[in-house]
Amino acid sequence: MESQPPPQVPQQPSSPHGVPSPSHRLHSPSGVAWATICGMLIAGGIVLALNYWKWGQKWFAAAAVVGGLLTTVILGRLAWVVPAGVPPVVFLVPQVMFGYFAARWLQGRRFDAHRAAGGTRVSPGIDALIGLGITTLLVGVSLVMLFVSGLNPKALVDFQDSVDFGQGQQVYYAQGATRDDAQRFGEVLVNAGYFDNSGPAEVLIAGRGRDRAFSFVDAGGAWDDPANVEYMRDLAEYIAPDIGGPPVTVVLLDENLDEQIRCILADNWHCSP
């Protein structure tokens, strides 16, 4: 009986130079860009961190995540304060370019060496899914925080664009009201003494013509104070000639932007909860 040759041990794939190819897959700079497109720079930072983690550089991995998070927070703050008319692409394109070139600078040589040795890369589609997952997580966390805070989501949409009168005194405008309307209304409030630089005060002008309403944010329960409601009547009578005359609708909001009382100045002054 003929002897059988011993079984062959499976060999690792080899590079063109005969050196075993790396067994792990790396995320490419283009993958970082796709993650950033779908999940902002926090997702790009996480994809960078995955490479560092595979290389055993856990401190660099943590730094990549923190850097991506901080950059995302800064850009989010900028997006909050710029006018609503600024297109989102103004913030997206710089993020994608920064993510790609940061990946090339930080990991490009090692990634190229990995590929030259026959190593494989993670599909950019996987990186895009990572970005989408991060976006889904962030949206979920934001919704939970909004729910816990008690803020009125509908009213929060109106409190986006504003004219700053200093000392935290803001006139927001929405629902057809313009920046010029807000500027003129704020100047009237300054002349009336409502804006007196004594502290923060937020008001909203919304709508146009007879449907226009003026909302005042007051966390102190002013709607339960008859003297304060009477003051709002005096204020409405004072500002009416400068804003087109009656009817004037005045709304008092609580700190969560929920309506507490609505008053209308027409032939008389009428309030309802």
C-alpha positions in Angstrom: 0.0 0.0 0.0 1.4 3.3 -1.1 2.0 5.9 1.6 0.0 9.1 1.2 1.8 12.5 1.3 1.0 14.6 4.4 -1.7 17.2 4.1 -0.6 20.6 3.1 -0.9 23.4 5.6 -3.0 26.3 4.1 -0.8 29.2 3.2 -1.7 32.9 3.7 -2.2 34.8 0.5 1.1 36.3 -0.6 1.9 39.6 -2.0 3.6 39.9 -5.4 7.0 39.8 -3.6 6.2 36.5 -1.8 5.6 38.1 1.6 2.3 37.0 3.3 -0.4 39.6 2.8 -1.8 41.4 5.9 -4.8 39.5 7.3 -6.7 42.6 8.4 -8.6 45.1 6.3 -8.1 48.8 6.6 -10.4 51.8 6.0 -9.2 54.0 3.1 -9.2 57.8 3.0 -12.0 57.6 0.5 -13.9 55.5 3.1 -13.3 58.3 5.7 -14.8 60.7 3.2 -17.9 58.6 2.7 -18.3 58.2 6.4 -18.1 62.0 6.7 -20.6 62.6 4.0 -23.2 60.3 5.7 -22.3 61.0 9.4 -20.3 64.3 9.6 -16.7 64.4 10.9 -17.6 62.4 14.1 -18.2 59.4 11.8 -15.0 60.1 9.9 -13.1 60.2 13.1 -14.5 56.9 14.2 -13.4 55.3 10.9 -9.9 56.7 11.4 -10.0 55.3 14.9 -10.8 51.8 13.7 -7.5 51.7 11.8 -5.6 52.9 14.8 -7.3 50.3 16.9 -6.2 47.5 14.5 -2.7 48.8 14.7 -2.8 48.6 18.5 -2.6 52.4 18.9 -5.5 52.9 21.3 -4.6 56.4 22.4 -4.5 57.6 18.8 -7.9 55.9 18.3 -9.3 57.8 21.2 -7.8 61.1 19.9 -9.4 60.5 16.5 -12.8 60.0 18.0 -12.5 63.1 20.3 -11.2 65.2 17.5 -14.1 64.2 15.2 -16.6 64.9 18.0 -15.2 68.4 18.8 -15.0 69.4 15.2 -18.6 68.3 14.7 -19.7 70.3 17.7 -17.9 73.4 16.5 -19.4 73.1 13.0 -22.9 72.5 14.5 -22.6 75.6 16.5 -21.6 77.6 13.4 -24.5 76.1 11.5 -26.9 77.2 14.3 -25.8 80.9 14.3 -25.5 81.5 10.5 -28.6 82.7 8.6 -31.0 80.0 7.5 -30.5 80.9 3.9 -26.9 79.5 3.9 -27.0 76.2 2.0 -25.9 73.0 3.9 -23.3 72.3 1.2 -21.3 75.2 2.6 -20.7 73.0 5.7 -20.6 69.6 4.0 -18.0 70.1 1.4 -15.3 71.4 3.8 -16.0 68.5 6.2 -15.5 65.9 3.4 -12.3 67.5 2.1 -10.9 67.9 5.6 -11.8 64.3 6.5 -10.2 62.9 3.3 -7.0 64.9 3.5 -6.6 64.4 7.2 -6.8 60.6 6.6 -4.2 60.9 3.8 -1.9 62.9 6.1 -2.3 60.7 9.2 -2.6 57.3 7.7 -1.9 57.5 4.0 1.6 56.0 4.0 0.6 53.1 6.1 -2.5 52.5 4.1 -0.5 52.6 0.8 2.1 50.2 2.3 -0.7 47.9 3.4 -2.2 47.8 -0.1 1.3 47.3 -1.7 1.8 44.3 0.6 -1.4 42.8 -0.8 -3.7 43.9 2.0 -7.4 44.6 1.4 -9.5 47.6 2.3 -12.9 47.9 3.8 -15.5 48.8 1.2 -16.4 52.5 1.2 -20.0 51.4 1.3 -19.4 49.9 4.7 -17.9 53.3 5.8 -21.0 55.0 4.5 -23.2 52.7 6.5 -21.1 53.6 9.6 -21.8 57.2 8.9 -25.5 56.6 8.5 -25.5 54.7 11.8 -23.8 57.6 13.6 -26.4 60.0 12.1 -29.3 57.8 13.2 -27.8 57.7 16.7 -27.3 61.4 17.0 -30.8 62.2 15.7 -32.2 59.7 18.3 -30.2 61.3 21.1 -31.3 64.8 20.0 -34.9 63.8 20.0 -34.6 62.2 23.5 -33.0 65.4 24.8 -35.7 67.6 23.2 -38.3 65.4 24.8 -36.7 65.5 28.3 -36.2 69.3 28.1 -39.9 69.8 27.5 -39.2 72.4 24.8 -42.0 72.9 22.3 -40.6 71.5 19.0 -43.0 73.5 16.8 -42.2 76.8 18.5 -38.5 75.9 18.5 -38.5 76.0 14.7 -39.6 79.6 14.8 -36.7 80.6 17.1 -34.0 80.3 14.5 -33.3 83.7 12.7 -33.0 86.8 14.9 -31.8 90.4 15.2 -29.5 91.0 18.1 -30.0 94.1 20.2 -27.2 93.3 22.7 -27.2 92.0 26.3 -29.0 88.8 25.1 -32.0 90.9 23.8 -33.1 89.0 20.6 -36.0 89.6 18.2 -36.7 86.4 16.3 -38.7 86.4 13.1 -40.6 83.6 11.3 -43.7 82.6 9.3 -43.4 85.4 6.7 -42.0 88.1 8.9 -38.7 89.6 7.6 -35.5 90.7 9.2 -36.5 94.3 8.5 -39.7 93.7 10.4 -37.7 92.3 13.3 -35.3 95.3 13.2 -38.2 97.8 13.3 -40.0 95.9 16.1 -36.9 95.7 18.2 -36.3 99.5 17.8 -39.8 100.1 19.0 -39.2 97.9 22.0 -36.0 99.9 22.8 -38.0 103.1 22.6 -40.7 101.6 24.8 -38.2 100.6 27.4 -38.9 96.9 27.1 -35.3 96.4 25.8 -33.4 98.3 28.5 -30.1 96.3 28.5 -30.9 95.0 32.0 -30.7 91.4 30.9 -31.7 88.8 28.3 -35.1 89.1 26.6 -36.5 87.1 23.7 -39.4 88.1 21.5 -40.8 86.7 18.3 -42.5 88.4 15.4 -44.4 86.0 13.2 -46.8 86.3 10.3 -47.8 89.2 8.2 -50.5 91.8 8.1 -53.6 91.2 10.3 -52.3 87.7 11.1 -49.1 89.0 12.7 -48.4 88.0 16.3 -45.8 89.1 18.8 -44.6 86.5 21.3 -42.8 87.3 24.5 -40.8 84.6 26.3 -41.2 85.0 30.1 -40.2 82.2 32.5 -41.5 84.0 35.6 -45.2 83.2 35.3 -46.0 86.7 34.1 -49.3 85.5 32.5 -50.7 85.0 36.0 -50.0 88.5 37.1 -52.8 90.9 36.1 -50.5 93.9 36.4 -48.1 92.4 34.0 -50.9 91.5 31.5 -52.0 95.1 31.8 -48.5 96.2 31.0 -48.5 94.1 27.9 -51.7 95.9 26.9 -50.0 99.3 27.3 -47.0 98.0 25.3 -49.3 96.8 22.5 -51.0 100.2 22.4 -47.6 101.8 22.2 -46.2 99.7 19.4 -49.4 99.4 17.3 -48.9 102.7 15.4 -45.4 101.6 14.4 -46.3 98.2 13.1 -49.4 99.0 11.0 -52.0 99.5 13.7 -54.5 97.1 15.3 -55.3 94.3 15.5 -52.3 93.4 17.5 -51.9 89.9 18.8 -49.7 89.4 21.9 -48.7 85.9 23.1 -46.9 85.1 26.3 -44.8 81.9 26.2 -43.2 80.0 29.1 -39.6 78.9 29.3 -40.4 75.8 27.2 -42.0 78.1 24.5 -45.5 76.8 25.2 -48.3 79.4 24.8 -49.8 80.4 28.1 -52.0 83.3 27.2 -53.0 85.1 24.0 -54.3 88.6 23.9 -55.7 90.6 21.0 -55.9 94.4 20.9 -58.6 95.5 18.4 -61.6 97.6 19.5 -60.8 96.4 23.0 -58.3 94.2 24.8 -59.3 90.5 25.1 -57.2 87.7 26.6 -57.7 83.9 26.6 -55.6 81.1 28.0 
